[in-house]
Amino acid sequence: MKVVHHPSELAPSPRVVAIGSFDGVHRGHRSVLDALRGAELETTVITFDPHPRIALGNKVELLTTLERRLELLDEGGVETVLIAAFTSELQRLAPEAFVEQFLRAIGVECVFAGEDFRFGIRRSGDLALLASLGLDVVVPPEIEGVSSTAIRGALAEGNVGGAAAMLGRPFELDGVVVAGDQRGGTLGYPTANLRLEPDLACPIYGIYAGAARGQRAAVSIGTNPHYGGSERRIEPYLLDYDGDLYGQRLVVELWERLRDEAVFESEEALVEQIARDVEATRAAQKPRSDP
């Protein structure tokens, strides 16, 4: 997959394009990508960084990093991605200017977009304008109940199974392993301390079963209340894994929420519960990914 950051990096070529944030690249997005591939033109996605709502000062908990978004678009068969910087200059573009600079300039002939798609200054451009400017417009069917907002709602309830059903894959925590308290090693369960970027979604606190690096993982998300913690920590314990993860990117799938965080009567009781969590993780089933 070719990734560019400006239309000038692409030679004009007959293209079919989808435009949007594609946050999560969920089942709804995948249905659009499937339709793109059937158009027999070069499949191109125009996406934005930062997320438009974040650029406009709103709080948005993103479902994927930009890096992961690109990986998922690649898996979805997209040939070219144009990452448009969502700058104040872009926000001020008249919709006709956006069409000339970002669509006609790269040879776009057909645009796939939802009925509520808006673009250009003050969201003044719409599908009717695209059609009036000579572009073919296709409104792909939506998958009822599937949206980035609904996925965030499921995560807020700890319903990672529901999130997976909408995503078409398990929800993932994607970050870098950094130094932590190193307390897990002394308890016999060495964990990685995963740092997420502050604008990424994270489910409600608790203990989860999942996987990372091809190994099952018991994942603690929360403040470590047993030790009086106050800052959020994301600590996956990779079962049967032996290796140094410091400084590396780690993508952790969450399959099932096992329990709430808790304060224990003793460290021995904590270790006994961790052992039960590990066994529950071994028995956990990866959520089914519906087509």
C-alpha positions in Angstrom: 0.0 0.0 0.0 1.3 3.4 -0.9 1.0 6.1 1.8 1.4 9.8 0.9 0.8 13.1 2.7 -0.1 15.5 -0.1 -2.0 15.2 -3.4 1.1 16.3 -5.3 2.7 13.0 -4.4 0.2 11.1 -6.5 0.1 11.1 -10.3 -3.4 11.5 -11.8 -5.0 8.0 -12.2 -8.6 6.8 -12.5 -9.5 6.3 -8.9 -12.4 5.5 -6.6 -12.0 7.1 -3.3 -13.5 6.9 0.2 -13.0 9.9 2.5 -13.2 9.9 6.3 -11.4 9.4 9.6 -11.8 5.6 9.5 -11.3 5.4 13.3 -11.2 1.8 14.2 -11.6 0.5 10.6 -14.6 -1.3 12.0 -17.1 -3.5 10.1 -18.9 -0.5 8.6 -15.6 0.8 7.2 -14.7 -2.7 5.9 -18.0 -2.9 4.0 -17.0 0.4 2.3 -13.6 -1.0 1.4 -15.1 -4.1 0.0 -17.3 -2.0 -2.2 -14.3 0.1 -3.3 -12.5 -3.0 -4.5 -15.5 -3.9 -6.7 -15.3 -0.6 -8.6 -12.4 -1.6 -10.9 -10.6 1.6 -10.3 -7.5 2.3 -8.2 -8.7 2.1 -4.6 -7.8 5.2 -2.6 -8.6 6.4 0.9 -8.3 10.0 2.0 -8.1 10.2 5.8 -7.1 12.9 8.2 -4.5 13.5 10.9 -5.2 14.7 13.5 -8.8 13.5 13.8 -11.0 16.5 12.7 -12.9 16.7 15.9 -9.7 16.7 18.0 -8.3 19.4 15.7 -11.4 21.5 16.4 -10.9 21.2 20.2 -13.2 18.3 21.0 -12.3 15.3 23.1 -12.3 12.1 21.2 -11.1 8.7 22.4 -9.6 7.2 19.3 -10.0 3.4 18.7 -6.7 3.1 16.8 -3.4 4.8 16.4 -2.6 6.2 12.9 -0.1 3.4 12.5 -2.7 0.7 13.2 -5.3 2.4 11.0 -2.9 2.2 8.1 -2.2 -1.4 8.8 -5.9 -2.2 8.8 -6.5 -0.3 5.6 -3.7 -2.2 4.0 -5.3 -5.5 5.2 -8.6 -4.2 3.7 -7.1 -4.1 0.2 -6.6 -0.3 -0.2 -4.0 0.5 -2.8 -3.3 4.1 -1.8 -3.8 6.3 1.3 -3.6 10.0 1.3 -3.2 11.3 4.9 -4.4 14.9 4.7 -3.2 17.2 7.6 -6.3 18.6 9.1 -4.9 22.1 9.4 -6.7 25.5 9.7 -5.8 26.0 6.0 -7.7 22.8 5.1 -10.6 23.8 7.3 -10.9 27.1 5.4 -11.0 25.5 1.9 -14.2 26.1 -0.1 -15.7 22.7 -1.0 -15.0 23.4 -4.7 -11.4 24.0 -3.9 -11.2 20.8 -1.9 -12.5 18.9 -4.9 -10.0 20.4 -7.3 -7.0 20.0 -4.9 -7.7 16.6 -3.4 -9.9 14.8 -5.9 -9.5 16.0 -9.5 -5.8 16.5 -9.0 -5.3 12.8 -8.4 -7.8 11.6 -11.0 -10.7 10.7 -8.7 -13.8 9.6 -10.8 -16.0 8.1 -8.1 -16.5 8.9 -4.4 -18.0 6.5 -1.8 -19.4 8.4 1.1 -22.3 8.3 3.6 -25.4 10.4 3.1 -24.4 12.8 5.9 -20.9 13.4 4.4 -19.9 17.0 4.6 -16.6 18.8 3.6 -15.1 22.2 3.0 -15.4 25.4 5.1 -18.2 25.2 7.7 -19.1 21.7 6.3 -20.8 23.5 3.3 -20.1 20.7 0.7 -22.2 17.7 0.4 -22.9 14.7 -2.0 -25.2 16.8 -4.2 -22.3 19.2 -4.8 -19.9 16.4 -5.7 -22.4 15.1 -8.2 -22.9 18.6 -9.7 -19.2 18.8 -10.2 -19.2 15.7 -12.4 -18.1 13.1 -9.9 -19.9 9.7 -9.5 -21.2 9.3 -6.0 -22.0 6.0 -4.3 -23.7 5.8 -0.9 -22.7 2.3 0.5 -25.2 0.6 2.7 -24.6 1.0 6.5 -24.3 -1.8 9.0 -27.0 -1.1 11.5 -25.7 -0.4 15.0 -22.0 -0.3 14.0 -20.2 3.0 14.7 -17.1 4.2 16.4 -19.3 5.9 19.0 -21.1 2.7 19.7 -17.8 0.9 20.1 -16.6 3.5 22.6 -19.8 3.0 24.5 -19.2 -0.8 24.7 -15.7 -0.2 26.0 -17.0 2.2 28.7 -19.0 -0.7 30.0 -16.2 -3.2 29.7 -18.1 -5.1 27.0 -15.1 -6.0 24.9 -17.1 -8.8 23.3 -19.6 -6.3 22.0 -16.8 -4.0 20.8 -15.3 -7.0 18.9 -18.6 -7.8 17.3 -18.7 -4.3 15.8 -15.0 -4.1 15.0 -14.9 -7.5 13.3 -11.8 -8.3 15.5 -10.9 -8.0 19.2 -10.4 -4.4 20.5 -6.7 -3.6 20.8 -4.5 -1.6 23.1 -1.6 -0.2 21.1 1.3 1.4 22.8 4.9 1.3 23.9 6.3 -0.7 26.8 8.0 1.5 29.4 9.5 1.0 32.8 7.0 0.4 35.6 7.1 -0.5 39.3 8.5 -3.9 38.4 6.3 -5.3 41.2 4.9 -8.1 39.0 8.2 -9.8 38.8 8.5 -10.1 42.5 5.1 -11.7 42.6 6.1 -14.3 40.0 4.1 -12.6 37.2 6.3 -10.1 35.4 4.1 -7.6 33.5 4.8 -5.1 30.8 3.8 -1.5 31.5 2.1 -0.3 28.4 2.0 3.5 27.7 -0.9 4.6 25.5 -1.1 8.0 23.8 -3.5 10.2 25.8 -6.2 10.4 23.1 -6.6 6.6 22.7 -9.7 4.7 24.0 -9.3 2.4 26.9 -12.0 0.2 28.5 -13.3 0.5 32.0 -10.8 -0.6 34.7 -10.6 -4.2 35.5 -8.8 -7.5 34.7 -9.0 -8.8 31.2 -8.0 -11.9 29.2 -6.5 -11.3 25.8 -3.4 -11.9 23.7 -0.2 -10.2 22.5 2.7 -11.4 20.4 1.0 -14.7 19.7 0.7 -15.4 23.5 -2.3 -15.2 25.8 -2.2 -12.3 28.1 -3.8 -11.4 31.4 -4.2 -7.7 31.4 -4.7 -5.4 34.4 -6.1 -1.9 33.6 -6.5 0.5 36.5 -4.7 2.0 39.4 -3.4 -1.0 41.4 -5.7 -0.2 44.3 -4.1 -3.0 46.4 -0.9 -0.8 46.5 -2.8 2.5 46.8 -2.1 3.6 43.3 -3.7 6.7 41.7 -2.4 6.7 38.1 -3.8 4.5 35.4 -1.6 1.6 34.5 -2.0 -1.0 31.7 -0.1 -4.1 32.6 -0.3 -7.2 30.4 1.3 -10.4 31.6 2.1 -12.5 28.6 1.7 -16.2 29.5 4.7 -18.4 28.6 6.6 -15.5 27.1 10.3 -15.0 27.8 11.8 -11.8 26.3 12.6 -8.2 26.8 9.8 -5.8 25.6 11.1 -2.5 26.9 10.9 0.2 24.3 8.9 -1.9 21.9 5.5 -1.4 20.4 3.0 -3.9 21.8 -0.5 -4.5 20.4 -2.7 -6.3 23.0 -6.0 -7.8 22.1 -8.7 -7.9 24.8 -11.0 -10.9 24.6 -13.0 -11.0 27.9 -13.4 -8.9 31.0 -12.7 -11.2 34.0 -13.3 -9.1 37.1 -13.1 -5.7 38.8 -10.0 -4.4 40.4 -9.8 -5.2 44.1 -7.9 -4.7 47.3 -6.8 -7.9 49.0 -6.3 -8.8 52.6 -2.7 -9.8 51.9 -0.1 -10.1 49.2 -0.6 -13.9 49.4 -4.3 -13.4 48.6 -3.4 -11.2 45.7 -1.0 -13.8 44.2 -3.7 -16.5 44.6 -6.1 -14.3 42.6 -3.6 -13.6 39.9 -3.1 -17.3 39.5 -6.9 -17.7 39.0 -6.8 -14.9 36.5 -4.1 -16.6 34.6 -6.1 -19.9 34.5 -9.1 -17.9 33.3 -7.0 -16.4 30.6 -5.9 -19.8 29.4 -9.5 -20.8 29.2 -10.8 -17.6 27.5 -12.1 -17.7 24.0 -11.2 -15.2 21.3 -14.3 -13.2 20.3 -15.8 -14.3 17.0 -15.2 -11.9 14.2 -18.4 -11.6 12.2 -18.0 -10.8 8.5 
